[in-house]
Amino acid sequence: SEERYRDLFQSAPDIIVTVDTKGEIISLNAAFEKLLGWPVSEWLGRPFWEMLHPDDFAKIEASFARSIQGISAPSIEMRVRAQGG
């Protein structure tokens, strides 16, 4: 089932990002590179906040805080920077 999860993660058409409790990126799927132009390797270990549009910080921070507290957070749409800015 781990292999099945990896296949679903990598083949999803939407960008999927996982972060640790400090907000650092621990995994990105292939859609990240395809849609934004950034090599995945450039973002692993970096703070997730660096890729966000500043106007989206508050809603993402609130969702992140709920997740850390064990409260299920809804799916959230946000704006991120493409490689060209």
Backbone as XML, in Angstrom:
<?xml version="1.0"?>
<chain id="A" units="angstrom">
  <residue number="1" name="SER">
    <atom name="N" x="0.817" y="-1.195" z="0.000"/>
    <atom name="CA" x="0.000" y="0.000" z="0.000"/>
    <atom name="C" x="0.865" y="1.264" z="0.000"/>
  </residue>
  <residue number="2" name="GLU">
    <atom name="N" x="2.076" y="1.185" z="0.514"/>
    <atom name="CA" x="2.956" y="2.349" z="0.452"/>
    <atom name="C" x="3.301" y="2.672" z="-0.998"/>
  </residue>
  <residue number="3" name="GLU">
    <atom name="N" x="3.520" y="1.645" z="-1.784"/>
    <atom name="CA" x="3.818" y="1.849" z="-3.208"/>
    <atom name="C" x="2.620" y="2.481" z="-3.915"/>
  </residue>
  <residue number="4" name="ARG">
    <atom name="N" x="1.428" y="2.043" z="-3.561"/>
    <atom name="CA" x="0.210" y="2.603" z="-4.153"/>
    <atom name="C" x="0.065" y="4.087" z="-3.775"/>
  </residue>
  <residue number="5" name="TYR">
    <atom name="N" x="0.346" y="4.397" z="-2.523"/>
    <atom name="CA" x="0.312" y="5.794" z="-2.075"/>
    <atom name="C" x="1.308" y="6.642" z="-2.870"/>
  </residue>
  <residue number="6" name="ARG">
    <atom name="N" x="2.527" y="6.137" z="-3.026"/>
    <atom name="CA" x="3.555" y="6.869" z="-3.783"/>
    <atom name="C" x="3.107" y="7.116" z="-5.213"/>
  </residue>
  <residue number="7" name="ASP">
    <atom name="N" x="2.511" y="6.098" z="-5.835"/>
    <atom name="CA" x="2.025" y="6.244" z="-7.210"/>
    <atom name="C" x="0.929" y="7.309" z="-7.303"/>
  </residue>
  <residue number="8" name="LEU">
    <atom name="N" x="-0.012" y="7.286" z="-6.363"/>
    <atom name="CA" x="-1.083" y="8.287" z="-6.346"/>
    <atom name="C" x="-0.509" y="9.679" z="-6.105"/>
  </residue>
  <residue number="9" name="PHE">
    <atom name="N" x="0.407" y="9.792" z="-5.168"/>
    <atom name="CA" x="1.043" y="11.057" z="-4.828"/>
    <atom name="C" x="1.743" y="11.648" z="-6.050"/>
  </residue>
  <residue number="10" name="GLN">
    <atom name="N" x="2.538" y="10.841" z="-6.727"/>
    <atom name="CA" x="3.318" y="11.336" z="-7.866"/>
    <atom name="C" x="2.475" y="11.593" z="-9.116"/>
  </residue>
  <residue number="11" name="SER">
    <atom name="N" x="1.387" y="10.870" z="-9.290"/>
    <atom name="CA" x="0.591" y="11.028" z="-10.514"/>
    <atom name="C" x="-0.564" y="12.017" z="-10.375"/>
  </residue>
  <residue number="12" name="ALA">
    <atom name="N" x="-0.772" y="12.574" z="-9.195"/>
    <atom name="CA" x="-1.855" y="13.547" z="-8.998"/>
    <atom name="C" x="-1.612" y="14.780" z="-9.874"/>
  </residue>
  <residue number="13" name="PRO">
    <atom name="N" x="-2.657" y="15.284" z="-10.511"/>
    <atom name="CA" x="-2.482" y="16.457" z="-11.378"/>
    <atom name="C" x="-2.302" y="17.766" z="-10.599"/>
  </residue>
  <residue number="14" name="ASP">
    <atom name="N" x="-2.702" y="17.778" z="-9.342"/>
    <atom name="CA" x="-2.554" y="18.965" z="-8.504"/>
    <atom name="C" x="-1.266" y="18.873" z="-7.691"/>
  </residue>
  <residue number="15" name="ILE">
    <atom name="N" x="-0.754" y="20.018" z="-7.308"/>
    <atom name="CA" x="0.455" y="20.057" z="-6.486"/>
    <atom name="C" x="0.129" y="19.557" z="-5.081"/>
  </residue>
  <residue number="16" name="ILE">
    <atom name="N" x="0.947" y="18.640" z="-4.594"/>
    <atom name="CA" x="0.816" y="18.138" z="-3.232"/>
    <atom name="C" x="2.135" y="18.401" z="-2.519"/>
  </residue>
  <residue number="17" name="VAL">
    <atom name="N" x="2.038" y="19.075" z="-1.385"/>
    <atom name="CA" x="3.208" y="19.418" z="-0.577"/>
    <atom name="C" x="2.979" y="18.871" z="0.821"/>
  </residue>
  <residue number="18" name="THR">
    <atom name="N" x="3.969" y="18.218" z="1.389"/>
    <atom name="CA" x="3.887" y="17.832" z="2.793"/>
    <atom name="C" x="4.985" y="18.581" z="3.543"/>
  </residue>
  <residue number="19" name="VAL">
    <atom name="N" x="4.625" y="19.015" z="4.746"/>
    <atom name="CA" x="5.557" y="19.791" z="5.565"/>
    <atom name="C" x="5.635" y="19.183" z="6.964"/>
  </residue>
  <residue number="20" name="ASP">
    <atom name="N" x="6.733" y="19.462" z="7.649"/>
    <atom name="CA" x="6.854" y="18.997" z="9.025"/>
    <atom name="C" x="6.261" y="20.053" z="9.962"/>
  </residue>
  <residue number="21" name="THR">
    <atom name="N" x="6.343" y="19.830" z="11.254"/>
    <atom name="CA" x="5.716" y="20.741" z="12.217"/>
    <atom name="C" x="6.404" y="22.103" z="12.283"/>
  </residue>
  <residue number="22" name="LYS">
    <atom name="N" x="7.588" y="22.212" z="11.713"/>
    <atom name="CA" x="8.281" y="23.505" z="11.662"/>
    <atom name="C" x="7.934" y="24.271" z="10.382"/>
  </residue>
  <residue number="23" name="GLY">
    <atom name="N" x="7.163" y="23.631" z="9.494"/>
    <atom name="CA" x="6.787" y="24.275" z="8.237"/>
    <atom name="C" x="7.786" y="24.062" z="7.122"/>
  </residue>
  <residue number="24" name="GLU">
    <atom name="N" x="8.709" y="23.127" z="7.313"/>
    <atom name="CA" x="9.693" y="22.845" z="6.266"/>
    <atom name="C" x="9.177" y="21.741" z="5.346"/>
  </residue>
  <residue number="25" name="ILE">
    <atom name="N" x="9.427" y="21.904" z="4.071"/>
    <atom name="CA" x="8.926" y="20.970" z="3.055"/>
    <atom name="C" x="9.676" y="19.644" z="3.155"/>
  </residue>
  <residue number="26" name="ILE">
    <atom name="N" x="8.909" y="18.552" z="3.252"/>
    <atom name="CA" x="9.537" y="17.228" z="3.308"/>
    <atom name="C" x="9.262" y="16.411" z="2.045"/>
  </residue>
  <residue number="27" name="SER">
    <atom name="N" x="8.214" y="16.765" z="1.294"/>
    <atom name="CA" x="8.002" y="16.090" z="0.008"/>
    <atom name="C" x="7.129" y="16.937" z="-0.891"/>
  </residue>
  <residue number="28" name="LEU">
    <atom name="N" x="7.345" y="16.761" z="-2.187"/>
    <atom name="CA" x="6.587" y="17.439" z="-3.237"/>
    <atom name="C" x="6.328" y="16.423" z="-4.336"/>
  </residue>
  <residue number="29" name="ASN">
    <atom name="N" x="5.189" y="16.535" z="-4.983"/>
    <atom name="CA" x="4.940" y="15.598" z="-6.070"/>
    <atom name="C" x="5.408" y="16.170" z="-7.409"/>
  </residue>
  <residue number="30" name="ALA">
    <atom name="N" x="5.326" y="15.361" z="-8.448"/>
    <atom name="CA" x="5.815" y="15.741" z="-9.773"/>
    <atom name="C" x="5.074" y="16.941" z="-10.349"/>
  </residue>
  <residue number="31" name="ALA">
    <atom name="N" x="3.820" y="17.145" z="-9.987"/>
    <atom name="CA" x="3.052" y="18.293" z="-10.494"/>
    <atom name="C" x="3.690" y="19.611" z="-10.074"/>
  </residue>
  <residue number="32" name="PHE">
    <atom name="N" x="4.368" y="19.642" z="-8.954"/>
    <atom name="CA" x="5.035" y="20.851" z="-8.482"/>
    <atom name="C" x="6.018" y="21.353" z="-9.536"/>
  </residue>
  <residue number="33" name="GLU">
    <atom name="N" x="6.874" y="20.463" z="-9.988"/>
    <atom name="CA" x="7.881" y="20.837" z="-10.983"/>
    <atom name="C" x="7.228" y="21.139" z="-12.333"/>
  </residue>
  <residue number="34" name="LYS">
    <atom name="N" x="6.268" y="20.339" z="-12.708"/>
    <atom name="CA" x="5.611" y="20.506" z="-14.009"/>
    <atom name="C" x="4.857" y="21.837" z="-14.084"/>
  </residue>
  <residue number="35" name="LEU">
    <atom name="N" x="4.113" y="22.191" z="-13.038"/>
    <atom name="CA" x="3.273" y="23.382" z="-13.074"/>
    <atom name="C" x="4.006" y="24.674" z="-12.702"/>
  </residue>
  <residue number="36" name="LEU">
    <atom name="N" x="4.989" y="24.578" z="-11.808"/>
    <atom name="CA" x="5.661" y="25.793" z="-11.337"/>
    <atom name="C" x="7.057" y="26.004" z="-11.922"/>
  </residue>
  <residue number="37" name="GLY">
    <atom name="N" x="7.641" y="24.949" z="-12.469"/>
    <atom name="CA" x="8.954" y="25.084" z="-13.077"/>
    <atom name="C" x="10.128" y="24.971" z="-12.127"/>
  </residue>
  <residue number="38" name="TRP">
    <atom name="N" x="9.873" y="24.854" z="-10.838"/>
    <atom name="CA" x="10.946" y="24.708" z="-9.855"/>
    <atom name="C" x="11.379" y="23.245" z="-9.778"/>
  </residue>
  <residue number="39" name="PRO">
    <atom name="N" x="12.662" y="22.957" z="-9.761"/>
    <atom name="CA" x="13.093" y="21.593" z="-9.482"/>
    <atom name="C" x="12.703" y="21.233" z="-8.038"/>
  </residue>
  <residue number="40" name="VAL">
    <atom name="N" x="12.142" y="20.069" z="-7.843"/>
    <atom name="CA" x="11.740" y="19.622" z="-6.500"/>
    <atom name="C" x="12.923" y="19.708" z="-5.541"/>
  </residue>
  <residue number="41" name="SER">
    <atom name="N" x="14.095" y="19.338" z="-5.994"/>
    <atom name="CA" x="15.274" y="19.311" z="-5.118"/>
    <atom name="C" x="15.611" y="20.686" z="-4.535"/>
  </residue>
  <residue number="42" name="GLU">
    <atom name="N" x="15.235" y="21.770" z="-5.205"/>
    <atom name="CA" x="15.514" y="23.117" z="-4.694"/>
    <atom name="C" x="14.633" y="23.490" z="-3.510"/>
  </residue>
  <residue number="43" name="TRP">
    <atom name="N" x="13.516" y="22.800" z="-3.331"/>
    <atom name="CA" x="12.575" y="23.181" z="-2.286"/>
    <atom name="C" x="12.562" y="22.252" z="-1.083"/>
  </residue>
  <residue number="44" name="LEU">
    <atom name="N" x="13.062" y="21.056" z="-1.212"/>
    <atom name="CA" x="13.068" y="20.136" z="-0.065"/>
    <atom name="C" x="13.890" y="20.723" z="1.073"/>
  </residue>
  <residue number="45" name="GLY">
    <atom name="N" x="13.286" y="20.767" z="2.262"/>
    <atom name="CA" x="13.953" y="21.298" z="3.439"/>
    <atom name="C" x="13.788" y="22.797" z="3.632"/>
  </residue>
  <residue number="46" name="ARG">
    <atom name="N" x="13.233" y="23.486" z="2.648"/>
    <atom name="CA" x="13.024" y="24.931" z="2.769"/>
    <atom name="C" x="11.692" y="25.218" z="3.453"/>
  </residue>
  <residue number="47" name="PRO">
    <atom name="N" x="11.559" y="26.398" z="4.042"/>
    <atom name="CA" x="10.280" y="26.776" z="4.652"/>
    <atom name="C" x="9.177" y="26.900" z="3.607"/>
  </residue>
  <residue number="48" name="PHE">
    <atom name="N" x="8.066" y="26.295" z="3.887"/>
    <atom name="CA" x="6.907" y="26.315" z="3.000"/>
    <atom name="C" x="6.462" y="27.747" z="2.717"/>
  </residue>
  <residue number="49" name="TRP">
    <atom name="N" x="6.571" y="28.619" z="3.710"/>
    <atom name="CA" x="6.080" y="29.999" z="3.601"/>
    <atom name="C" x="6.755" y="30.760" z="2.473"/>
  </residue>
  <residue number="50" name="GLU">
    <atom name="N" x="7.979" y="30.378" z="2.114"/>
    <atom name="CA" x="8.714" y="31.105" z="1.079"/>
    <atom name="C" x="8.037" y="31.034" z="-0.288"/>
  </residue>
  <residue number="51" name="MET">
    <atom name="N" x="7.237" y="30.023" z="-0.517"/>
    <atom name="CA" x="6.612" y="29.878" z="-1.830"/>
    <atom name="C" x="5.230" y="30.528" z="-1.912"/>
  </residue>
  <residue number="52" name="LEU">
    <atom name="N" x="4.692" y="30.973" z="-0.784"/>
    <atom name="CA" x="3.323" y="31.488" z="-0.757"/>
    <atom name="C" x="3.215" y="32.963" z="-1.125"/>
  </residue>
  <residue number="53" name="HIS">
    <atom name="N" x="2.080" y="33.306" z="-1.677"/>
    <atom name="CA" x="1.742" y="34.714" z="-1.894"/>
    <atom name="C" x="1.464" y="35.311" z="-0.513"/>
  </residue>
  <residue number="54" name="PRO">
    <atom name="N" x="1.996" y="36.501" z="-0.217"/>
    <atom name="CA" x="1.826" y="37.089" z="1.115"/>
    <atom name="C" x="0.371" y="37.240" z="1.567"/>
  </residue>
  <residue number="55" name="ASP">
    <atom name="N" x="-0.544" y="37.462" z="0.646"/>
    <atom name="CA" x="-1.951" y="37.616" z="1.023"/>
    <atom name="C" x="-2.587" y="36.320" z="1.510"/>
  </residue>
  <residue number="56" name="ASP">
    <atom name="N" x="-1.927" y="35.196" z="1.292"/>
    <atom name="CA" x="-2.472" y="33.898" z="1.700"/>
    <atom name="C" x="-1.879" y="33.395" z="3.020"/>
  </residue>
  <residue number="57" name="PHE">
    <atom name="N" x="-0.902" y="34.108" z="3.584"/>
    <atom name="CA" x="-0.239" y="33.659" z="4.813"/>
    <atom name="C" x="-1.218" y="33.365" z="5.940"/>
  </residue>
  <residue number="58" name="ALA">
    <atom name="N" x="-2.139" y="34.289" z="6.206"/>
    <atom name="CA" x="-3.017" y="34.156" z="7.373"/>
    <atom name="C" x="-3.871" y="32.896" z="7.307"/>
  </residue>
  <residue number="59" name="LYS">
    <atom name="N" x="-4.492" y="32.625" z="6.168"/>
    <atom name="CA" x="-5.356" y="31.439" z="6.103"/>
    <atom name="C" x="-4.545" y="30.150" z="6.157"/>
  </residue>
  <residue number="60" name="ILE">
    <atom name="N" x="-3.354" y="30.156" z="5.601"/>
    <atom name="CA" x="-2.505" y="28.964" z="5.636"/>
    <atom name="C" x="-1.974" y="28.753" z="7.051"/>
  </residue>
  <residue number="61" name="GLU">
    <atom name="N" x="-1.571" y="29.823" z="7.706"/>
    <atom name="CA" x="-1.075" y="29.716" z="9.078"/>
    <atom name="C" x="-2.157" y="29.169" z="10.008"/>
  </residue>
  <residue number="62" name="ALA">
    <atom name="N" x="-3.397" y="29.629" z="9.844"/>
    <atom name="CA" x="-4.510" y="29.141" z="10.679"/>
    <atom name="C" x="-4.762" y="27.658" z="10.429"/>
  </residue>
  <residue number="63" name="SER">
    <atom name="N" x="-4.728" y="27.249" z="9.173"/>
    <atom name="CA" x="-4.941" y="25.843" z="8.839"/>
    <atom name="C" x="-3.809" y="24.970" z="9.386"/>
  </residue>
  <residue number="64" name="PHE">
    <atom name="N" x="-2.586" y="25.459" z="9.279"/>
    <atom name="CA" x="-1.421" y="24.732" z="9.778"/>
    <atom name="C" x="-1.528" y="24.552" z="11.287"/>
  </residue>
  <residue number="65" name="ALA">
    <atom name="N" x="-1.927" y="25.608" z="12.003"/>
    <atom name="CA" x="-2.079" y="25.541" z="13.465"/>
    <atom name="C" x="-3.137" y="24.514" z="13.853"/>
  </residue>
  <residue number="66" name="ARG">
    <atom name="N" x="-4.245" y="24.464" z="13.121"/>
    <atom name="CA" x="-5.289" y="23.457" z="13.403"/>
    <atom name="C" x="-4.746" y="22.046" z="13.202"/>
  </residue>
  <residue number="67" name="SER">
    <atom name="N" x="-3.990" y="21.859" z="12.149"/>
    <atom name="CA" x="-3.429" y="20.527" z="11.872"/>
    <atom name="C" x="-2.498" y="20.072" z="12.981"/>
  </residue>
  <residue number="68" name="ILE">
    <atom name="N" x="-1.650" y="20.979" z="13.460"/>
    <atom name="CA" x="-0.717" y="20.643" z="14.535"/>
    <atom name="C" x="-1.468" y="20.255" z="15.801"/>
  </residue>
  <residue number="69" name="GLN">
    <atom name="N" x="-2.629" y="20.867" z="16.039"/>
    <atom name="CA" x="-3.444" y="20.570" z="17.211"/>
    <atom name="C" x="-4.263" y="19.296" z="17.034"/>
  </residue>
  <residue number="70" name="GLY">
    <atom name="N" x="-4.154" y="18.675" z="15.855"/>
    <atom name="CA" x="-4.886" y="17.445" z="15.598"/>
    <atom name="C" x="-6.293" y="17.672" z="15.096"/>
  </residue>
  <residue number="71" name="ILE">
    <atom name="N" x="-6.608" y="18.903" z="14.743"/>
    <atom name="CA" x="-7.927" y="19.223" z="14.192"/>
    <atom name="C" x="-7.848" y="19.113" z="12.677"/>
  </residue>
  <residue number="72" name="SER">
    <atom name="N" x="-8.751" y="18.363" z="12.113"/>
    <atom name="CA" x="-8.747" y="18.160" z="10.670"/>
    <atom name="C" x="-8.937" y="19.495" z="9.949"/>
  </residue>
  <residue number="73" name="ALA">
    <atom name="N" x="-8.016" y="19.806" z="9.082"/>
    <atom name="CA" x="-8.093" y="21.048" z="8.317"/>
    <atom name="C" x="-8.683" y="20.770" z="6.944"/>
  </residue>
  <residue number="74" name="PRO">
    <atom name="N" x="-9.478" y="21.696" z="6.442"/>
    <atom name="CA" x="-10.047" y="21.501" z="5.107"/>
    <atom name="C" x="-8.971" y="21.651" z="4.045"/>
  </residue>
  <residue number="75" name="SER">
    <atom name="N" x="-9.287" y="21.197" z="2.856"/>
    <atom name="CA" x="-8.409" y="21.417" z="1.723"/>
    <atom name="C" x="-8.404" y="22.917" z="1.426"/>
  </residue>
  <residue number="76" name="ILE">
    <atom name="N" x="-7.241" y="23.458" z="1.164"/>
    <atom name="CA" x="-7.122" y="24.903" z="0.974"/>
    <atom name="C" x="-6.448" y="25.205" z="-0.360"/>
  </residue>
  <residue number="77" name="GLU">
    <atom name="N" x="-7.000" y="26.170" z="-1.060"/>
    <atom name="CA" x="-6.356" y="26.653" z="-2.267"/>
    <atom name="C" x="-5.514" y="27.858" z="-1.881"/>
  </residue>
  <residue number="78" name="MET">
    <atom name="N" x="-4.334" y="27.965" z="-2.500"/>
    <atom name="CA" x="-3.453" y="29.086" z="-2.216"/>
    <atom name="C" x="-2.659" y="29.434" z="-3.460"/>
  </residue>
  <residue number="79" name="ARG">
    <atom name="N" x="-2.115" y="30.605" z="-3.453"/>
    <atom name="CA" x="-1.269" y="31.043" z="-4.555"/>
    <atom name="C" x="0.182" y="30.797" z="-4.185"/>
  </residue>
  <residue number="80" name="VAL">
    <atom name="N" x="0.935" y="30.277" z="-5.140"/>
    <atom name="CA" x="2.359" y="30.029" z="-4.925"/>
    <atom name="C" x="3.150" y="30.655" z="-6.069"/>
  </residue>
  <residue number="81" name="ARG">
    <atom name="N" x="4.419" y="30.908" z="-5.798"/>
    <atom name="CA" x="5.275" y="31.516" z="-6.805"/>
    <atom name="C" x="5.781" y="30.488" z="-7.798"/>
  </residue>
  <residue number="82" name="ALA">
    <atom name="N" x="5.621" y="30.798" z="-9.065"/>
    <atom name="CA" x="6.230" y="29.977" z="-10.107"/>
    <atom name="C" x="7.693" y="30.388" z="-10.226"/>
  </residue>
  <residue number="83" name="GLN">
    <atom name="N" x="8.470" y="29.606" z="-10.894"/>
    <atom name="CA" x="9.901" y="29.888" z="-10.997"/>
    <atom name="C" x="10.151" y="31.273" z="-11.605"/>
  </residue>
  <residue number="84" name="GLY">
    <atom name="N" x="9.324" y="31.698" z="-12.518"/>
    <atom name="CA" x="9.487" y="33.002" z="-13.142"/>
    <atom name="C" x="8.970" y="34.157" z="-12.296"/>
  </residue>
  <residue number="85" name="GLY">
    <atom name="N" x="8.526" y="33.881" z="-11.069"/>
    <atom name="CA" x="8.032" y="34.938" z="-10.187"/>
    <atom name="C" x="6.561" y="34.871" z="-9.988"/>
  </residue>
</chain>
